[in-house]
Amino acid sequence: MKHRAVITGMGVISPVGNQLEEFWNNLIGGKSGIGLLTRFDTSNLSTKVAGEVKNFEPTEWIDKKESRHMDRFAQFAIAAAKLAVQDSGLDFENVNKERAGAVMGCGIGGVITFEEQKEVLMNRGSNRISPFFVPMLIGNMAAGHLSIEFGLKGSSMTIVTACASSTNAVGEALRLIQRGDADVILCGGTEAPLTALAYAGFCSMKAMSTEKENPEQACRPFDQRRSGFVMGEGAGVLVLESLEHAKARGARIYAELAGYGSTSDAYHITTPVPGGAGAARAMQMAIDDAGLNVNEVDYINAHGTGTGPNDSTETAAIKTVFGDAASKLAISSTKSMTGHLMGAAGAIEAIICTLAIERGVIPPTANYGEPDPECDLDYVPNQARYQEVKVSMSNSLGFGGHNATIILKKFSE
């Protein structure tokens, strides 16, 4: 028997808001969370902008002593998970914790801790390295901390597939529910990559936006003027339950998570395969897994990073899958407002797809002004669109050629 999986709670920590309503209202209003980077000096770097989380105080969510032993990426995960659980109304004291787990995505892990402790080593010596260095660094600690925090004794894992990490995490959580291996999974992703080292590395790749005059408009997905992606930080967590479990406790159901596809380009470490064959296969797999046809998809939250190769390749992949129906699709890249949250991107974009279904609103692609002949679909430019969304799709494409797609649909019995 294949069990159905439904979303009953969501929590976000993001550059556009740390509460679900604030996050959503800012996106619908086209408000950007991107600005000049404040964390460190960028005067000698080609890129000056980032999507920074504002007003985040870890001790609002975590004991002060414990918070000191967590990297920022893990702090984000705890906060987003607590918000999601609160939103769901779930009481883990009434849950079989051996059938509850956590599946998180994270691309980099504790890079802030890595950079700080390297400075300690160089300036103060090896005997001053923190005993918490390794537990703060390793990427699996997002799921590990959630399991400890909520007493989850089922499957606990972290998926690392670069910028596809949290879409893969949500998809693998779906599989756990579908197989009957779990009743409840906290799933999503987290990332805190804004350090001088990581930032300079992406600058050296010439992958990031070089916009300086108008920082809020630095990310221009699908626009002829796009100059690269904008690095962001944050976390998104969804409460995923089997339909039986959710109904038994009378839970509010936002949407059904219905399909998942995952493929590899097997082509290049950073460049997508021309024509987007790998991304197209992931989309088609997700549609087939959901038991749908292409004409039933209303909205795609695109990977849409604002880099030249990604946006044109993803457009080509959408055309491959949807054919004539591609021109009728509403497509938007919310990275235009949040920046690229890397391993956490797919999680907050899954939340966006869920809210689009629940509320009948599609957030825009901000900063769109000059069409690119290679990107000639409907990208919902600059203003939110009010329309019924029965089925939404979220795409994530990661370095290494990882492609992941999920399908969400309006819940019905």
C-alpha positions as CSV (number, residue, x, y, z in Angstrom):
1,M,0.0,0.0,0.0
2,K,1.3,3.5,-1.0
3,H,0.5,6.0,1.8
4,R,-0.4,9.6,1.0
5,A,1.7,12.4,2.5
6,V,0.3,15.8,3.6
7,I,1.8,19.0,4.8
8,T,0.4,20.2,8.1
9,G,2.9,22.8,9.4
10,M,5.6,25.1,8.0
11,G,8.3,27.4,9.5
12,V,10.8,29.8,7.8
13,I,13.8,31.8,8.8
14,S,14.6,33.9,5.7
15,P,15.9,37.2,4.3
16,V,12.3,38.3,3.7
17,G,10.9,37.3,7.1
18,N,11.2,34.9,10.1
19,Q,7.5,34.3,10.5
20,L,5.3,32.6,7.9
21,E,2.9,35.5,7.4
22,E,5.6,38.1,7.2
23,F,7.6,35.9,4.7
24,W,4.5,35.4,2.5
25,N,3.3,38.9,2.6
26,N,6.7,40.3,1.6
27,L,7.0,37.9,-1.3
28,I,3.5,38.7,-2.6
29,G,4.3,42.3,-2.2
30,G,7.5,41.9,-4.3
31,K,9.6,43.1,-1.3
32,S,13.3,42.1,-1.6
33,G,15.4,40.8,1.3
34,I,18.6,41.4,-0.7
35,G,20.9,44.3,0.2
36,L,24.5,45.3,0.7
37,L,26.3,42.6,2.8
38,T,26.9,43.7,6.4
39,R,28.6,40.6,7.8
40,F,32.1,41.4,6.6
41,D,34.1,43.8,4.4
42,T,33.4,43.4,0.7
43,S,35.5,46.3,-0.5
44,N,38.0,44.1,-2.4
45,L,35.3,41.7,-3.8
46,S,33.4,41.9,-7.1
47,T,30.1,41.2,-5.4
48,K,28.7,43.3,-2.6
49,V,25.2,41.9,-2.0
50,A,23.5,39.1,-0.1
51,G,20.2,37.9,1.3
52,E,20.9,38.2,5.0
53,V,18.5,37.0,7.7
54,K,17.6,40.0,9.9
55,N,16.6,40.1,13.6
56,F,17.5,36.5,14.4
57,E,18.4,35.9,18.0
58,P,19.2,32.2,18.6
59,T,18.4,32.4,22.3
60,E,14.7,33.0,21.5
61,W,14.7,29.4,20.3
62,I,17.6,27.7,22.0
63,D,19.1,27.6,25.5
64,K,21.9,30.2,25.6
65,K,24.6,27.7,26.5
66,E,23.5,25.2,23.9
67,S,23.3,27.8,21.2
68,R,27.0,28.6,21.7
69,H,27.7,25.0,20.7
70,M,25.7,25.2,17.4
71,D,26.8,26.7,14.1
72,R,24.3,29.3,12.7
73,F,23.0,26.7,10.2
74,A,21.9,24.5,13.0
75,Q,20.4,27.4,14.9
76,F,18.3,28.3,11.9
77,A,17.1,24.7,11.6
78,I,15.9,24.5,15.2
79,A,14.1,27.8,14.9
80,A,12.3,26.9,11.6
81,A,11.4,23.5,13.0
82,K,9.9,24.9,16.2
83,L,7.9,27.3,14.1
84,A,6.7,24.5,11.8
85,V,5.7,22.3,14.7
86,Q,3.9,25.1,16.4
87,D,2.1,25.9,13.2
88,S,1.0,22.2,12.8
89,G,-0.4,21.9,16.3
90,L,1.4,18.6,16.6
91,D,2.1,17.4,20.2
92,F,5.0,14.9,20.0
93,E,4.0,13.5,23.4
94,N,1.1,12.0,21.5
95,V,3.2,10.6,18.6
96,N,4.9,7.3,18.4
97,K,8.4,8.7,18.3
98,E,9.9,5.6,16.8
99,R,7.8,6.4,13.7
100,A,8.8,10.1,13.6
101,G,12.0,11.4,12.0
102,A,13.9,14.2,10.4
103,V,15.2,14.6,6.9
104,M,17.1,17.8,6.2
105,G,19.1,19.2,3.4
106,C,22.3,21.3,3.8
107,G,24.9,22.0,1.1
108,I,27.8,23.3,3.1
109,G,27.3,22.8,6.9
110,G,29.1,24.7,9.5
111,V,31.4,26.9,7.3
112,I,31.2,29.7,9.8
113,T,32.6,27.5,12.5
114,F,35.2,26.2,10.1
115,E,36.5,29.7,9.3
116,E,36.5,30.8,12.9
117,Q,38.3,27.8,14.2
118,K,40.9,28.0,11.4
119,E,41.7,31.5,12.6
120,V,42.0,30.1,16.2
121,L,44.5,27.5,14.9
122,M,46.6,30.0,13.0
123,N,46.6,32.7,15.7
124,R,46.4,30.8,19.0
125,G,47.5,27.3,18.4
126,S,46.0,23.8,18.1
127,N,45.4,23.4,21.8
128,R,42.8,26.3,21.7
129,I,40.6,24.6,19.1
130,S,37.1,24.2,20.5
131,P,36.1,20.6,21.5
132,F,32.8,21.4,19.8
133,F,34.5,22.2,16.5
134,V,33.6,18.9,14.7
135,P,30.0,18.6,16.1
136,M,29.4,22.2,15.0
137,L,30.9,21.7,11.6
138,I,29.4,18.6,10.2
139,G,26.3,19.0,8.1
140,N,24.2,16.2,9.5
141,M,23.8,18.1,12.8
142,A,20.7,19.9,11.4
143,A,18.8,16.6,11.5
144,G,20.7,15.5,14.5
145,H,19.6,18.5,16.6
146,L,16.0,18.2,15.5
147,S,15.9,14.5,16.5
148,I,17.3,15.3,19.9
149,E,15.1,18.4,20.4
150,F,11.8,16.6,19.6
151,G,12.8,13.0,20.6
152,L,12.5,11.7,17.1
153,K,13.7,8.1,17.1
154,G,12.8,7.1,13.5
155,S,15.0,7.8,10.4
156,S,17.2,10.9,10.8
157,M,19.4,12.0,7.9
158,T,20.8,14.9,6.0
159,I,20.9,15.1,2.2
160,V,23.9,16.9,0.6
161,T,23.3,17.6,-3.1
162,A,24.4,21.2,-3.2
163,C,21.5,23.5,-4.2
164,A,19.2,20.5,-4.7
165,S,19.7,19.3,-1.1
166,S,16.4,20.3,0.6
167,T,14.2,19.4,-2.4
168,N,15.9,16.0,-2.3
169,A,15.3,16.0,1.5
170,V,11.5,16.7,1.1
171,G,11.3,14.0,-1.6
172,E,13.1,11.4,0.5
173,A,10.8,12.3,3.4
174,L,7.9,11.6,1.0
175,R,9.3,8.2,0.3
176,L,9.5,7.3,4.0
177,I,5.8,8.2,4.4
178,Q,4.7,6.4,1.2
179,R,6.5,3.2,2.2
180,G,4.8,3.2,5.6
181,D,8.2,3.6,7.4
182,A,7.1,6.8,9.3
183,D,4.0,8.7,10.4
184,V,5.6,12.1,10.8
185,I,8.8,13.6,9.3
186,L,10.2,17.1,9.9
187,C,11.8,17.8,6.5
188,G,13.4,20.8,4.8
189,G,16.8,22.5,4.7
190,T,19.1,25.0,6.2
191,E,22.2,27.0,5.2
192,A,24.4,29.7,6.7
193,P,27.1,30.3,4.1
194,L,27.8,34.0,4.5
195,T,31.4,33.9,5.5
196,A,34.3,35.7,3.9
197,L,35.8,32.4,2.7
198,A,32.7,31.0,1.1
199,Y,31.7,34.3,-0.4
200,A,35.2,34.9,-1.9
201,G,35.1,31.4,-3.4
202,F,31.9,32.1,-5.3
203,C,33.3,35.5,-6.3
204,S,36.3,33.7,-7.8
205,M,34.0,31.5,-9.8
206,K,32.4,34.7,-11.2
207,A,29.0,33.1,-10.4
208,M,27.5,35.9,-8.3
209,S,25.7,39.1,-9.3
210,T,28.0,42.1,-9.7
211,E,25.1,44.6,-9.3
212,K,26.3,47.5,-7.0
213,E,24.0,50.5,-7.7
214,N,20.7,48.9,-6.9
215,P,21.4,46.0,-4.4
216,E,17.7,45.1,-4.0
217,Q,17.6,44.4,-7.8
218,A,20.8,42.4,-7.9
219,C,19.0,39.1,-8.7
220,R,17.3,39.2,-12.1
221,P,16.2,35.6,-13.0
222,F,15.3,35.1,-16.7
223,D,16.2,38.7,-17.5
224,Q,18.6,39.6,-20.3
225,R,20.5,41.8,-17.8
226,R,21.1,39.0,-15.2
227,S,24.7,38.9,-13.9
228,G,24.7,36.0,-11.5
229,F,23.1,34.7,-8.3
230,V,22.9,36.3,-4.9
231,M,24.0,34.2,-1.9
232,G,21.4,34.0,0.9
233,E,20.9,32.2,4.2
234,G,18.1,30.8,6.2
235,A,16.0,27.6,6.7
236,G,12.7,26.1,5.9
237,V,11.0,23.2,7.6
238,L,7.8,21.4,6.8
239,V,5.8,18.9,8.9
240,L,5.0,16.0,6.7
241,E,2.5,13.4,7.9
242,S,0.8,10.4,6.5
243,L,-2.8,11.2,5.7
244,E,-4.0,8.6,8.2
245,H,-2.0,10.2,11.0
246,A,-3.1,13.8,10.1
247,K,-6.8,12.9,9.9
248,A,-6.7,10.9,13.2
249,R,-5.6,14.0,15.1
250,G,-7.8,16.4,13.1
251,A,-4.9,18.3,11.6
252,R,-5.3,21.2,9.2
253,I,-3.9,20.1,5.9
254,Y,-2.3,22.7,3.7
255,A,-1.6,20.5,0.7
256,E,-0.6,17.1,-0.4
257,L,3.0,16.2,-1.4
258,A,2.3,14.0,-4.3
259,G,5.4,13.5,-6.5
260,Y,9.1,13.4,-6.5
261,G,11.8,13.0,-9.2
262,S,15.6,13.0,-8.8
263,T,18.2,12.7,-11.6
264,S,21.8,13.5,-12.4
265,D,23.2,15.3,-15.5
266,A,26.4,13.2,-15.4
267,Y,28.0,16.1,-17.4
268,H,29.9,18.8,-15.5
269,I,30.6,19.9,-11.9
270,T,29.0,23.3,-12.2
271,T,27.4,23.7,-15.7
272,P,24.1,22.1,-16.5
273,V,23.9,19.8,-19.5
274,P,22.8,21.9,-22.6
275,G,19.1,21.6,-23.2
276,G,18.5,20.6,-19.6
277,A,17.8,16.8,-20.2
278,G,18.5,15.9,-16.6
279,A,16.2,18.6,-15.2
280,A,13.5,17.5,-17.7
281,R,13.7,13.9,-16.6
282,A,13.4,14.9,-13.0
283,M,10.2,17.0,-13.8
284,Q,8.7,14.2,-15.8
285,M,9.5,11.7,-13.1
286,A,7.7,13.8,-10.5
287,I,4.7,14.3,-12.7
288,D,4.4,10.6,-13.3
289,D,5.0,9.8,-9.6
290,A,2.1,12.1,-8.8
291,G,-0.1,10.3,-11.3
292,L,-0.7,13.6,-13.2
293,N,-0.3,14.8,-16.7
294,V,1.5,18.0,-17.8
295,N,-1.7,19.9,-18.5
296,E,-2.6,19.7,-14.8
297,V,0.4,21.7,-13.5
298,D,-0.6,25.3,-12.8
299,Y,2.6,26.8,-11.4
300,I,6.3,26.1,-11.3
301,N,8.6,27.7,-8.7
302,A,11.7,27.6,-10.9
303,H,15.3,27.1,-9.7
304,G,15.8,30.4,-11.5
305,T,19.1,31.6,-10.0
306,G,19.7,34.6,-12.3
307,T,22.8,33.0,-13.9
308,G,23.0,32.8,-17.7
309,P,23.3,29.0,-18.1
310,N,20.8,28.0,-15.4
311,D,17.9,30.2,-16.5
312,S,18.1,29.3,-20.2
313,T,18.7,25.6,-19.5
314,E,15.8,25.4,-17.1
315,T,13.5,27.1,-19.7
316,A,14.6,24.6,-22.3
317,A,13.9,21.7,-19.9
318,I,10.4,23.1,-19.1
319,K,9.6,23.3,-22.9
320,T,10.9,19.7,-23.3
321,V,8.5,18.4,-20.6
322,F,5.4,20.5,-21.2
323,G,5.5,21.1,-25.0
324,D,2.7,23.4,-26.1
325,A,1.5,23.6,-22.5
326,A,4.7,25.4,-21.4
327,S,3.5,28.8,-22.7
328,K,0.4,28.5,-20.5
329,L,2.3,27.8,-17.3
330,A,2.9,30.4,-14.6
331,I,6.5,30.3,-13.6
332,S,8.3,32.4,-11.1
333,S,11.7,32.6,-9.3
334,T,11.3,33.8,-5.8
335,K,15.1,33.9,-5.5
336,S,14.7,37.3,-7.1
337,M,13.6,38.4,-3.6
338,T,15.2,35.9,-1.1
339,G,18.5,35.4,-2.8
340,H,19.7,31.8,-3.3
341,L,19.6,29.9,0.0
342,M,21.6,27.1,-1.5
343,G,20.9,23.9,0.5
344,A,17.9,25.5,2.0
345,A,16.4,27.0,-1.2
346,G,14.2,24.0,-2.1
347,A,12.7,23.9,1.4
348,I,11.4,27.5,1.4
349,E,10.3,27.1,-2.2
350,A,8.3,24.0,-1.3
351,I,6.6,26.2,1.4
352,I,6.0,28.9,-1.3
353,C,4.4,26.3,-3.6
354,T,2.2,25.1,-0.7
355,L,1.0,28.5,0.1
356,A,0.3,29.3,-3.5
357,I,-2.1,26.3,-3.5
358,E,-3.7,27.2,-0.2
359,R,-4.1,30.9,-0.9
360,G,-4.5,31.1,-4.7
361,V,-1.7,33.6,-5.2
362,I,1.5,33.2,-7.2
363,P,4.4,35.3,-6.1
364,P,6.2,37.2,-8.8
365,T,9.7,37.1,-10.4
366,A,10.9,40.5,-9.2
367,N,13.3,42.8,-11.1
368,Y,12.1,41.5,-14.5
369,G,12.4,44.2,-17.2
370,E,14.3,43.1,-20.3
371,P,13.2,39.8,-21.9
372,D,15.8,37.2,-22.9
373,P,15.1,35.5,-26.3
374,E,16.2,32.2,-24.7
375,C,13.8,32.7,-21.8
376,D,10.5,33.3,-23.4
377,L,7.9,31.8,-21.0
378,D,5.5,33.4,-18.6
379,Y,7.7,34.3,-15.5
380,V,4.9,36.3,-13.6
381,P,6.9,39.5,-13.9
382,N,7.0,41.9,-11.0
383,Q,3.5,41.6,-9.6
384,A,1.8,38.7,-7.8
385,R,-0.9,36.9,-9.7
386,Y,-4.2,35.9,-8.1
387,Q,-5.3,32.6,-9.6
388,E,-6.4,29.2,-8.5
389,V,-3.4,26.8,-8.1
390,K,-4.4,23.1,-7.9
391,V,-0.9,21.7,-8.7
392,S,2.5,23.3,-8.2
393,M,6.0,22.1,-9.0
394,S,9.3,23.1,-7.4
395,N,12.6,22.6,-9.2
396,S,16.1,22.6,-7.7
397,L,19.3,22.1,-9.6
398,G,22.7,21.7,-7.9
399,F,26.4,21.7,-8.6
400,G,27.5,18.2,-9.6
401,G,24.5,17.8,-11.9
402,H,21.9,17.1,-9.2
403,N,18.3,17.7,-10.3
404,A,15.3,17.4,-8.0
405,T,11.6,18.2,-8.5
406,I,8.6,17.8,-6.2
407,I,4.9,18.1,-7.0
408,L,2.3,19.5,-4.6
409,K,-1.4,19.5,-5.1
410,K,-4.5,20.8,-3.5
411,F,-5.7,18.2,-0.9
412,S,-8.9,16.3,-1.6
413,E,-10.3,13.1,-0.1
